[in-house]
Amino acid sequence: MVTVPLLDLGPQNEALAPAYESTFKEVMKSNAFIMGPRLEAFEKSCAEFLNVKHALGVSSGTDALLLPLMALGIGPGDEVLLPAFTFFATAGSVVRLGATPVWVDVEAHTFNINLADAEKKVGPKTKAIMPVYLFGQSCDLVRLRQFADSHKLFLIEDAAQSMGARWQGHPTMSVGDFGATSFFPSKNLGGFGDSGLVTTQDDALAEKARILRVHGMQPKYYHKYVGANFRMDPLQAALLHVKLPHLPKYNCARAGNALFYHKFLSNVKGISLNGPDAQADAKILLPQDFSGEGIWNQFTLRVLNGKRDALKQFLTERKIGCEIYYPVPLHRQECFKGIGRGADHAPVAEKIAQEVLSIPVFPELAENQRAWVAESLAAFVAQ
Ligand SMILES: *Cc1c(COP(=O)(O)O)cnc(C)c1O
């Protein structure tokens, strides 16, 4: 038996501890705790990394979705297309502004928004589409941009789980009117608390978002819009700036773990790769990276035949961390009862919510840990 947490932040943070400590001391001595050059330096590095013109540090990934919606003037009477299977914040930000979510079904092999279903559900009031690159895998960004343009929609990319992922060389967060990501500790670039990032290629939208980030204020104490406090702390920015150059290495290590699972498990009877070619009698489907440039924020299995909860218990008994992301599709959440359009047709979202189980894939996973996870999955399908 080998204990395997779903995520262990310790080794990654310990490796850079001296740099974090000296950064903390520097910021403390500066007595400059709001905005300023440290935030700007981090934003500049993020913009370079993501190949975008503007990057704005904000208070959380959730606010990184809310702020673009506000900057685009989306509110009551407007509809936003979004996947029915994602983390709450994608839809929460839309509903908080009084706009209407349109629940779009997802694809069972990528877990991402199904554009054929979006095509059926787009209507005269639809103003934007908010795809999510769930578990670290990008959508087809070229098709997505074409879809948005052909329907005259704004494109807001929820890349909270996909910082560093690309589609045919285009980084996520670089093709939308806005991009958003999160530095929540479990994300690929995990911070020391809450924060997030907004990106855009458009100067005017960037300017409006910058003003909205500080209470819609410009100049000081003259308020142009009703904004809010969406600022990122310079301490957070300085610490994340230490970590950012290491992100490609972390993402590579995650991909190595995914490859290990594929190698060890894809020939095991009862286990197959998730996709159109999956074996008919498979019990567990392993996620594939169809973009080839994903970043594996999660390694999410589909466990078929109603066996998901049994596998979760089996792995827990073997001291392997695992989690259900996400057990309830958004259109079935209590708070969204009667809200939005499209809830009558999202069968894949409903089905996979019963099947998904994410297993450890974090960069510092040790050889013996990932071997124990793989052996345990093989043992489960053999019983
Ligand atoms: C984490 C996450 C968010 C929200 O990020 P926070 O920083 O936790 O506010 C939004 N969307 C998705 C898909 C996420 O995974």
PDBQT file of the ligand as one rigid body, heavy atoms in Angstrom, charges set to zero:
ROOT
HETATM    1  C1  LIG A 401     -11.420  27.228 -10.568  1.00  0.00    +0.000 C 
HETATM    2  C2  LIG A 401     -12.385  27.587 -11.628  1.00  0.00    +0.000 A 
HETATM    3  C3  LIG A 401     -12.987  28.848 -11.682  1.00  0.00    +0.000 A 
HETATM    4  C4  LIG A 401     -12.915  29.855 -10.579  1.00  0.00    +0.000 C 
HETATM    5  O1  LIG A 401     -11.684  30.161 -10.099  1.00  0.00    +0.000 OA
HETATM    6  P1  LIG A 401     -11.483  30.722  -8.605  1.00  0.00    +0.000 P 
HETATM    7  O2  LIG A 401     -10.104  31.280  -8.652  1.00  0.00    +0.000 OA
HETATM    8  O3  LIG A 401     -11.619  29.561  -7.690  1.00  0.00    +0.000 OA
HETATM    9  O4  LIG A 401     -12.499  31.771  -8.356  1.00  0.00    +0.000 OA
HETATM   10  C5  LIG A 401     -13.786  29.132 -12.776  1.00  0.00    +0.000 A 
HETATM   11  N1  LIG A 401     -14.001  28.244 -13.748  1.00  0.00    +0.000 NA
HETATM   12  C6  LIG A 401     -13.460  27.016 -13.720  1.00  0.00    +0.000 A 
HETATM   13  C7  LIG A 401     -13.702  26.082 -14.846  1.00  0.00    +0.000 C 
HETATM   14  C8  LIG A 401     -12.640  26.642 -12.649  1.00  0.00    +0.000 A 
HETATM   15  O5  LIG A 401     -12.118  25.410 -12.631  1.00  0.00    +0.000 OA
ENDROOT
TORSDOF 0
